[in-house]
C-alpha cells in the first residue's frame, strides 16, 4: 500500500473508530479469517479474473481489496464511504454478497449475511445505544425468528415480520415482568399471559398492547377478577372472586390494570438507522467505471431504451432488474413511457427524486408523536433550495436550480408510519436507480400521472384547488385512516411542490399515493364505478380495449360475489368511508376495481365446487383471518426478495372471490340481469379521486346538465345525494356469495 493511501486510510479509520468504540467492544469481528469469495454459484461463471487494488475516488470514498477485470469489486474487500460508513466482507460482481460487516458512523454495526446489497438471512445488528438483534432478515428488515436485547435490559425473543414483533413471542422486562403470547405489528395482540414481578398476572386476550376481551386478573394468593376487559368503562364487565380463606383487595380496582399495572410494561422501541447498506452509492458507477457501465448496457434486455443516469450519478437501463430489487409483477404490457434523458419532464423527475430523498432523509423525531387531529397544522410547510452546485443541506446535482416545498411534513411522515411504509423502501422505490414512467395521457382533470418502476406508488400532479381540499380535510382524513385499518379510501404518503428556475419558471404540485394494482397476478380488466349513467361508457372501439383500459359503469357486465365475512366487512367499510366523504363535502369519487381471472371457470350455480386448487377462494384465505402468510416459502429466497410476495390478503387487496356474468335488457341499465355463469377471480378495489369538493364549478355543471339529462343520473350532484347513489349502486354490484 502506498504511503499516501496508508496515511489517508489511517486518519479516516481513526475518525470512524472514535464513534464506533463502544460497539466494537461488544462485537467480535467475523472477518479474522477470510478467504477470497468466488462468483455466486447461481451466476454460473467461475472464470472472473481478479486482482488486489487500492482505489481513492474523487469524492473521498476508498476501496481496498479484490477487483475484477470488468471494473467492479469481486472477492474480499473493504469499502469506506466519505460519510463514515464502511463495508468489509465478500463481494460478487460489484454487489455486497455473502458474509460481511457494515458499520455506521454513529457506532451501529451489522454482522452477517448480505444478498444483492441487502441485509438478508442470518445476521446481528448492534445499535449505537447497545440494543442488539440476532436473528433472520429479509431485505433489511427483521423477518423470522430473532432475539433483541435492549440497552435497558429488556429482552424479546420470538417471531418478527417486516421489522416488527409479529407472531408468538416472549418479552422479558428488566423489572422481572414477562409477557408470553401473540404479537401483531409490534404490540401484544391475541391470546397471551403477562406475569408481573410481584406474582400477579393477566391471562386472556389483548388488542394493540392492552388487555381487551375475555380475561382473568389473578393475585398470587388465588383471588381473581374475571370477565370482559377494556380501557373504555363501557366495554368492561368483570367480577371479583376472593381466595379461600377470603383475602381483601380493597386497595385495588379493575381500572388500575390500565392506569398502573400496564404503565410498568412499556415495550421498548427498536433503533432505526438513517440509511441501509442497499441505499449506498458506489463511486465506480459515477464516471470512474466506464467499463462497468458498458457491461450493464451489454447485459440489458432493453438496450438504449429509457437508459439514464440518476441525479447522483448512478446508471440505470430503466428496467430495474440489474440491482436485484426491481419488481416485474407480471408479463402484461406495462403502462406508460419511461422518462429518459431528452424527455420533456426529465428535469422535473430529477427534481422530484432529489426532493423526496431530502424529505424522507430529514431526521425524524426520536419517537412518533401522538398526533391528534386538533393539533394538526395544515399550514405547516418547509421550503428548501437545491442549487446545482449543492449547499450545506443539499447535494450537487445535474438538474436546474429549483425550490422544493414540503406540505405538512410531520403529519405525512406519521401517515407513512401508520400505513407501515418503510422509509428506506419508500425512498428506494421513488428515488432509486430506476426512472419513473409517465402514463400516456392526462386524466380528465388535466393532471398527469407518474408511476414508480416497481409499480408501488403513483404520483399525480395537482391543481391548487385540490391541494387546498387535501389540506382542509387532512385532520379528518388522518383520524379516519387511523380508526379504520381496512379503509378503502386512497392512501396519501406525501404532498409536495417543485418550483423550477431557469427557462421553465413553473410550479408543479403533486401528491404521492399507493398504487392499488401493484400485484404479481395479471389484472385482466379494470373498472371505474360511480353509479351514474350519463357519459359512463368507454368511447374506445373494441379493437383498442386491452387489460390497461379503464372501463366504466355501463361497460360492467358482472356482479362481484364475496364470501360472507368479507362481504359483511365490505359493507361496513363502504358505509364508514362514504360517511367520511359526505361529511367532508366530497363528491365525484369512484370505486376502482381490478379483476384477475383464474383458470378455473364455473358455468352453473353458486354451489358447484371448483376442483382446481389454484382458483379456489377458500384455499387462498381463511375466512376467520384478515391476513395470510407471505406467498413465498422460506426456501424460496428469490421470492422472499420480491416485496410484492409479502402482500397480505385483506379487504380490497388480493381478495379471492367470484364474478357472475350479467346481461342488460337496455343500454342505459346500470346493473344487468345475472346469468348464472361464474368465474373465480382475485379482486383489487379501492375508492379513488377523493379531492373534488362540491364547489361552484360543480354546482354550475349540475345546473347545466340538468336541462339535458335526468338530474339524478349525472355525475355532478350534491355530496349527500352522490353518497347515497354511490352506495346503492355498489351494494347492487357486490353481493354475498351464498
Steps between C-alpha positions, in 0.01 A plus 500: 500500500635844411597735782249761380212254504609351831499847658156587365358165603648520849360848571163396355476189716607686815214742443250219453633289788440778754125475444507120477711421805206394718356279230831328428539400866176304473573323173763249388592546138387225268776581258808379685527218249370594157556324171453641153135473401420337168223590265154407628421144389171605344690742275659200335831678428815411696750648255498863612855634527574695817791701631572693820447876469511815713269771367434856617199650320457870429214535755717367784378137499766228535502134388769244587468137394433261215400664169370333185624579151148615410558795737314414821579339840498122500627295794603643837516876540447804716306806383510821708259778410590863563204529740657243736310183402710189436439157340755226559436157355407305191405643160358339189509688171486842663231416753522446874438125512590246766644527849591855600497780754346843447553788742343842530673819628263505801655173623230258382615180328355206309687172478357219291376408156437734207322436173495752214596775744225421751538367852346160433490162683678467837669800654558710811425872523652692791370854538684806620301480827605136562174343379584167330286291264616152402288306254366488148457785250326552168588809295641703794207413728481263795292214367481153656630378834719741693598638839550864600683601816426865576743738668265538800515125571173397331507193272261384227530156341260373237357562155554817296333619183604800290702646787245460780415235758230291334396147600591303813753668728625561853586846637699515827524839672805585711260550792410130496166530317443254213251468214461173309256489211396641164626825339386701200685796347717549807225485762356231726201377304301177532522244779774553755611504863671786680658418836617790715808473721280499809326181386161632385408427140254556217395211274277579205467690176691815400456770240754765402710439813220507758268238654173492306231233499469194721769463762595433862710718732631278780698571819759264643266420792242350262240778491413631153287723280345336191287629214522738207777764513543825313651843558161650425274458806206424270679190374612369840297250704698301758419322824718438809548154654687499835742228604426238768534616774382840367765762439409867464624708208318819588795711389479373139229541241485381136582840347848472652581224252524775235605803702766336722590142410536550123706815549776276635503293179600733218652321201831657393529647151756357260778731385483600135780607268510798264576288193556134418799345324281446190452880478871573470646622171831371366744739336601268216147548360534878468758578237789290627383162377426530128561131438239412760247730334553323170458166673161604638382620161624188331302282737186711480191357339391853402821636353474871417138511617444736788858484625597789724745623758335586830549829685782356709683342209365146512420326171179318424364339186146572610380147564609483863638147474877546523496576873289202600236720660282594205160332499343382179158386625380329183543482125211731406618805305589771748326835488683819420822624344831489687628853565848487354743778413344723238145455630329835560446414869845351563618794714171504692551131584857562622379790715221288642738217590751737662221661702353170619843376604553820697156485665514135603864523608433799725551394866174379654383558858653248743152363563194510278280780633152422626338719238150623573281643222455826691879542519565456126641817346373491140695817419837350594742504206875481446684661206845372391713638218699255283779684311684281243830544684347373825467669838543427870180292502471383136730299270636621164284384211468509121164677481405869504479722807166431672310543824327217681198535728380241754138544606420378853818286523439374855150371436596328173798336672255376765260378231778299334574338835129432549488332157807285585714666231868441563694826434786321324267302273299813426812694405635211295174463304481867403865611503691183412692428182185460293316767308135578557240424232261764370154368418409559138235770544383738771185431696169678450610770744815572295727345762793282395581170665840344558573146621805367682686221323393241761133608459460570872431874486317743271584869483225735387543866410239718672313823452527758776133441586567130560790582730269723702239222528757244617645741758152590622392138547836376634403494873180303429684276249769418756241412764305286252793288375627462857165368622424275201792280402305351208391834355461495123579869445820597320818488709696828482873493586622850420400841363769709332576779257790561260569860395740476208739779405686551176305533176197302623391713797209277589349369821381137518303365795460127543384232743645151550247218530498123526442305179202270547614265224854422618474123487659184365180381337397650163209745510272384220237774522464825692188706566442854632153492662300803617136391481403756231406423140552825303830479315596187691594274209839454332522679167783283365435249221509135609829440318680762713379374838760299691589403859622857571177667384288634786134416429197675650161431654313413180786271390461287813349157430570328832373468855779455756431229758699504827512241777265579789755642746671708233168628366386614844832676560479656153152642568606640838808667353324651199244653737775648722702632204197658334397663829847652526497632140148634539596688818797652317270613214685280248336366183596357159702216661485147360575140586793376292476122453762270350415142405750218458327198348608156619528202268202313645150593376159402630202495266199440722402561863688660787502168685719318248854445625824573321750217494793718401704585809636813335159661466312394809437807715479301820842350434649848478367661816370397837163670550580552869820687426566841349854413391694210357865404513729610216446303184869422455635211708802539724696291257409723208768761551441686177128510577571637846701781342194606302305751714172430320506143631451638851161642405227389741151402409283772647199706407552623145839335453560151353143399588383159372144534368269405215338704225164421346437614143204733432308620193315829453145526368569856379812712446458734798428226756768539767493147642419215264312179572710211638554203267621234744844479335782530755874544489755491781698824528734699721369853566672830572291806579509838672333841504694754292472866389397629843621861459204652313275707722160630393626843398339764282630337182332170584178677596494675161575170325208341683266785402607491136475124452169484686337674201622223268492183713336342801646701795538180705703325228776756446829482687500851652249491784491611863734292727206358698318390187828379346580288807154337504508424127855363521412266789180377336689416181798335671274284717322386181817386324664345811307211650554226758610171346234270646 
